[in-house]
Amino acid sequence: MATTKRTRRDERSATVRNAGRLRAAGLYAALAIGLVFVAGPFVWTLLGSFKSDAEIRQEPPTFLPLRWITGNYAALFERMDVVTVTLNSAVVAVIVVASNLLFCSMVAYALTKLPFAAGRAVFGLVLLQMMVPAIVLLIPQFVTVASLGLADTYAGIVLPGLVTPLGVFLMRQFMADIPDELVHAARVDGSGEFRIFFRIVLPLCKPVLATLGLITFMGSWNAFVWPAVVAQRKEMYTLPVALASLSGRETVHYGLLLAGVIVVITPVLLLFVFLQRYFVQGVATAGLK
C-alpha cells in the first residue's frame, strides 16, 4: 500500500515537472519570437548598410551581404558634415535632457511634497497635455518661436522640449512613494525646500531620473519634424534632418541611408545598455501607482 502511494506521488511530481518544462519551453519560444520581431529590423539595417544598392534591391532579397562593402559609410561622411550635425544633435539632446531632469523634478516635488489647493488641477492639466498629439501644437509653437526671433537657433529647437508632461508624470509618480516623514524631519531640522529637494529627495530618484533621461534623450536625438521646421540652414541641421536631406526626389541611395540610420541609433543603444538596469527599475516603480 505504501509503495502504491509513493508511486502515485512520484507520478504527480513527474507530471508537475513536465508541465513546468512545457511552460518554460513555451515562454522561451514566445520570447525568441518576440526577439526576432524586435531585433530583426535592426539586424537587417546593420547588414544592409554593408550592401550595395543593387543587392538591396535584388529579388529575392539576401540576408547576409554577398559582398561586404564599407563604401556606404565613406560616402556618408563625404556627403554629410557628420561632425557638425552630430554636435548639433548632442547639444540639443544634452540641453533638453538636463532641463527635463531639473524642471520636471521640481514640478513633481511641488505636486507631491508641497500640497496646495490647485495641485490636483495642475496634475490634471499635465495628464490632459499628454493626450494632445504633438503635431497639433506644431504651428502654434513655430509661430511663438518665430515671433521671439529664435528660428534657426539652438534655443528655438530646444524650447518646446524643455519640460515634458511625460517627465512630470514619471517624476510625480515616483516621488509620491518617497515618505513624507523624511521631508517633515528635514524641515524640523531647519532645512529649506531647495536643500531638501537637492540633498534628500533628488538622490532617492536615481532610477526614475535615469529612465526620464533615457526617454528624453531618445526623443530629442531622434526628433525630425520640429528640427526640420525650425532649422533652416544646413549648419543647424540635426542628424535625422541631415540624413533625410541626402535623399533625392528621383533617386534613393538605400545603402547610404541605412548607414546613416546606424550612425543615428548607435548612441541611443549605447546609452540604453549603460542605463538598462535603472530604466527597468524606474519604469516598474513609476507604474505602480
C-alpha positions as CSV (number, residue, x, y, z in Angstrom):
1,M,0.0,0.0,0.0
2,A,2.8,2.4,0.9
3,T,4.6,1.5,-2.3
4,T,1.5,2.4,-4.3
5,K,1.1,5.8,-2.6
6,R,4.8,6.6,-3.2
7,T,4.4,5.6,-6.8
8,R,1.4,7.9,-7.2
9,R,3.3,10.8,-5.6
10,D,6.2,10.2,-7.9
11,E,3.9,10.2,-10.9
12,R,2.3,13.5,-9.7
13,S,5.7,15.1,-9.2
14,A,6.8,13.9,-12.7
15,T,3.6,15.4,-14.2
16,V,4.2,18.7,-12.4
17,R,7.9,18.8,-13.6
18,N,6.8,18.0,-17.2
19,A,4.2,20.7,-17.1
20,G,6.8,23.2,-15.7
21,R,9.2,22.3,-18.5
22,L,6.4,22.8,-21.1
23,R,5.5,26.2,-19.7
24,A,9.2,27.2,-19.7
25,A,9.7,25.9,-23.2
26,G,6.6,27.9,-24.4
27,L,7.8,31.0,-22.6
28,Y,11.3,30.8,-24.2
29,A,9.7,30.2,-27.6
30,A,7.5,33.2,-27.2
31,L,10.5,35.3,-26.1
32,A,12.5,34.0,-29.1
33,I,9.7,35.0,-31.5
34,G,9.5,38.4,-29.8
35,L,13.2,38.9,-30.1
36,V,13.1,38.2,-33.8
37,F,10.4,40.8,-34.4
38,V,12.2,43.4,-32.2
39,A,15.8,42.8,-33.2
40,G,15.1,41.7,-36.8
41,P,14.7,45.2,-38.3
42,F,17.9,46.4,-36.6
43,V,19.9,43.4,-37.8
44,W,18.6,43.8,-41.3
45,T,19.5,47.6,-41.2
46,L,23.0,46.8,-40.0
47,L,23.7,44.2,-42.6
48,G,22.1,46.3,-45.3
49,S,24.5,49.1,-44.6
50,F,27.3,46.9,-45.9
51,K,25.4,46.0,-49.1
52,S,25.4,47.8,-52.4
53,D,22.2,49.4,-53.7
54,A,21.8,46.8,-56.4
55,E,22.0,44.0,-53.8
56,I,19.5,45.7,-51.5
57,R,17.0,46.0,-54.4
58,Q,17.5,42.5,-55.8
59,E,14.8,39.8,-55.8
60,P,14.8,37.5,-53.8
61,P,16.5,39.6,-51.1
62,T,19.6,38.4,-49.3
63,F,20.1,38.3,-45.6
64,L,23.9,38.3,-45.4
65,P,25.8,40.6,-47.9
66,L,27.1,38.7,-50.9
67,R,30.0,41.2,-50.8
68,W,30.8,43.2,-47.8
69,I,31.5,46.9,-48.6
70,T,32.2,49.9,-46.4
71,G,31.6,52.5,-49.2
72,N,28.2,53.5,-47.8
73,Y,29.9,54.8,-44.6
74,A,32.6,56.5,-46.6
75,A,30.0,58.2,-48.8
76,L,28.0,59.2,-45.8
77,F,31.0,61.1,-44.3
78,E,31.8,62.7,-47.7
79,R,28.3,63.9,-48.4
80,M,27.3,65.0,-44.9
81,D,29.1,67.0,-42.3
82,V,28.8,64.3,-39.7
83,V,30.8,66.2,-37.1
84,T,28.7,69.3,-37.2
85,V,25.3,67.6,-37.3
86,T,26.3,65.2,-34.6
87,L,27.4,68.1,-32.5
88,N,24.1,69.9,-33.1
89,S,22.2,66.8,-32.1
90,A,24.3,66.4,-29.0
91,V,23.9,70.0,-27.9
92,V,20.1,69.9,-28.3
93,A,19.8,66.5,-26.6
94,V,22.0,67.5,-23.6
95,I,20.1,70.7,-23.0
96,V,16.7,69.0,-23.3
97,V,17.7,66.2,-21.0
98,A,19.2,68.4,-18.4
99,S,16.2,70.8,-18.4
100,N,13.7,67.9,-18.1
101,L,15.6,66.3,-15.3
102,L,15.7,69.5,-13.3
103,F,12.3,71.2,-14.1
104,C,10.2,68.0,-14.2
105,S,11.6,67.1,-10.8
106,M,10.9,70.5,-9.4
107,V,7.3,70.3,-10.6
108,A,6.9,66.8,-9.3
109,Y,8.3,67.9,-5.9
110,A,5.8,70.7,-5.7
111,L,2.9,68.4,-6.6
112,T,3.8,65.8,-4.0
113,K,5.6,67.5,-1.2
114,L,4.2,71.0,-1.3
115,P,0.4,70.4,-1.1
116,F,-1.5,73.4,-2.4
117,A,-5.2,73.9,-3.4
118,A,-4.7,73.7,-7.1
119,G,-2.4,70.7,-7.0
120,R,-5.0,68.3,-8.4
121,A,-6.0,70.7,-11.1
122,V,-2.4,71.2,-12.2
123,F,-1.8,67.5,-12.3
124,G,-5.0,67.1,-14.3
125,L,-3.7,69.6,-16.8
126,V,-0.4,67.6,-17.1
127,L,-2.4,64.5,-17.9
128,L,-4.5,66.4,-20.4
129,Q,-1.4,67.7,-22.1
130,M,-0.2,64.1,-22.5
131,M,-3.3,63.3,-24.6
132,V,-2.7,66.1,-27.1
133,P,-0.8,65.0,-30.2
134,A,2.4,66.8,-30.7
135,I,1.6,67.6,-34.4
136,V,-1.4,69.7,-33.2
137,L,1.0,72.1,-31.4
138,L,3.5,72.4,-34.2
139,I,2.1,75.5,-35.8
140,P,1.5,77.5,-32.5
141,Q,4.9,76.5,-31.3
142,F,6.5,77.7,-34.6
143,V,4.7,81.0,-34.6
144,T,5.8,81.6,-31.0
145,V,9.4,80.7,-31.7
146,A,9.5,82.8,-34.9
147,S,7.9,85.8,-33.0
148,L,10.6,85.6,-30.5
149,G,13.2,85.6,-33.2
150,L,14.5,82.2,-32.2
151,A,14.0,80.4,-35.5
152,D,17.2,78.6,-36.8
153,T,18.8,78.7,-33.4
154,Y,19.6,76.2,-30.7
155,A,17.1,78.0,-28.4
156,G,14.3,77.6,-30.9
157,I,15.0,73.9,-31.4
158,V,15.1,73.1,-27.6
159,L,12.4,75.5,-26.4
160,P,9.3,73.2,-26.8
161,G,11.0,70.3,-25.2
162,L,12.4,71.9,-22.0
163,V,9.6,70.5,-19.9
164,T,7.5,67.5,-21.0
165,P,4.3,66.2,-19.5
166,L,5.6,62.6,-19.5
167,G,8.6,63.7,-17.5
168,V,6.4,65.4,-14.9
169,F,4.1,62.4,-14.7
170,L,7.0,59.9,-14.2
171,M,8.7,62.0,-11.6
172,R,5.4,62.7,-9.8
173,Q,4.5,59.0,-9.6
174,F,7.9,58.1,-8.2
175,M,8.1,61.0,-5.7
176,A,4.7,60.1,-4.4
177,D,6.3,56.9,-2.9
178,I,9.0,58.8,-1.0
179,P,7.9,59.0,2.7
180,D,6.7,62.5,3.7
181,E,8.3,61.9,7.1
182,L,11.7,62.4,5.5
183,V,10.7,65.9,4.3
184,H,9.0,66.8,7.5
185,A,12.0,65.8,9.6
186,A,14.3,67.9,7.4
187,R,12.0,70.9,7.8
188,V,12.0,70.4,11.5
189,D,15.8,70.5,11.4
190,G,15.7,73.8,9.7
191,S,16.4,72.8,6.1
192,G,14.9,74.9,3.3
193,E,12.9,73.5,0.4
194,F,15.8,73.7,-2.1
195,R,18.1,71.9,0.3
196,I,15.6,69.2,0.9
197,F,15.0,68.8,-2.8
198,F,18.6,68.6,-3.9
199,R,20.1,66.8,-0.9
200,I,17.3,64.4,0.2
201,V,14.6,63.9,-2.5
202,L,16.6,64.0,-5.7
203,P,19.3,61.4,-4.7
204,L,16.4,59.0,-4.0
205,C,15.1,59.4,-7.5
206,K,18.1,58.0,-9.4
207,P,16.2,55.1,-11.1
208,V,13.4,57.4,-12.4
209,L,15.9,60.1,-13.4
210,A,17.8,57.5,-15.5
211,T,14.6,56.5,-17.1
212,L,13.5,60.0,-17.8
213,G,16.9,60.9,-19.1
214,L,17.0,57.9,-21.5
215,I,13.4,58.6,-22.8
216,T,14.1,62.3,-23.2
217,F,17.4,61.6,-24.9
218,M,15.8,59.2,-27.4
219,G,13.0,61.6,-28.2
220,S,15.4,64.6,-28.7
221,W,18.1,62.6,-30.6
222,N,15.6,61.1,-33.0
223,A,13.3,64.1,-33.4
224,F,12.8,65.1,-37.0
225,V,9.7,67.2,-37.6
226,W,10.4,70.0,-35.3
227,P,14.1,70.5,-36.0
228,A,13.3,70.2,-39.8
229,V,10.8,73.1,-39.4
230,V,12.9,75.4,-37.2
231,A,16.4,74.7,-38.6
232,Q,16.6,76.5,-42.0
233,R,20.4,76.4,-42.6
234,K,22.4,73.2,-43.1
235,E,24.7,74.3,-40.3
236,M,21.8,73.9,-37.8
237,Y,20.6,70.5,-39.0
238,T,20.5,67.7,-36.6
239,L,21.4,64.1,-37.6
240,P,17.9,63.0,-38.6
241,V,17.3,66.1,-40.6
242,A,20.7,65.9,-42.3
243,L,20.1,62.3,-43.1
244,A,16.7,63.0,-44.7
245,S,18.3,65.7,-46.9
246,L,20.5,63.1,-48.5
247,S,17.5,61.5,-50.3
248,G,16.8,62.9,-53.8
249,R,13.4,63.3,-55.3
250,E,14.1,60.7,-58.0
251,T,16.8,58.5,-56.7
252,V,17.2,57.0,-53.2
253,H,20.6,55.5,-52.1
254,Y,19.4,52.9,-49.7
255,G,22.8,51.8,-48.6
256,L,23.7,55.3,-47.7
257,L,20.5,55.8,-45.8
258,L,20.9,52.6,-43.9
259,A,24.5,53.6,-42.9
260,G,23.1,56.9,-41.7
261,V,20.5,55.1,-39.6
262,I,23.2,53.0,-37.9
263,V,25.1,56.2,-37.1
264,V,22.0,57.8,-35.6
265,I,20.8,54.9,-33.4
266,T,24.2,53.8,-32.1
267,P,24.5,56.4,-29.3
268,V,20.9,55.6,-28.2
269,L,21.7,51.9,-28.0
270,L,24.9,52.5,-26.1
271,L,23.1,54.8,-23.6
272,F,20.4,52.2,-23.1
273,V,23.0,49.5,-22.4
274,F,24.6,51.6,-19.6
275,L,21.2,52.6,-18.1
276,Q,19.2,49.5,-18.7
277,R,19.0,48.5,-15.0
278,Y,17.9,51.9,-13.9
279,F,15.5,52.2,-16.8
280,V,13.6,49.0,-16.0
281,Q,13.5,49.8,-12.3
282,G,12.3,53.4,-12.9
283,V,9.5,52.3,-15.3
284,A,8.4,49.5,-13.0
285,T,8.3,51.8,-9.9
286,A,6.6,54.7,-11.6
287,G,3.9,52.4,-13.0
288,L,2.9,51.1,-9.6
289,K,0.7,54.0,-8.6
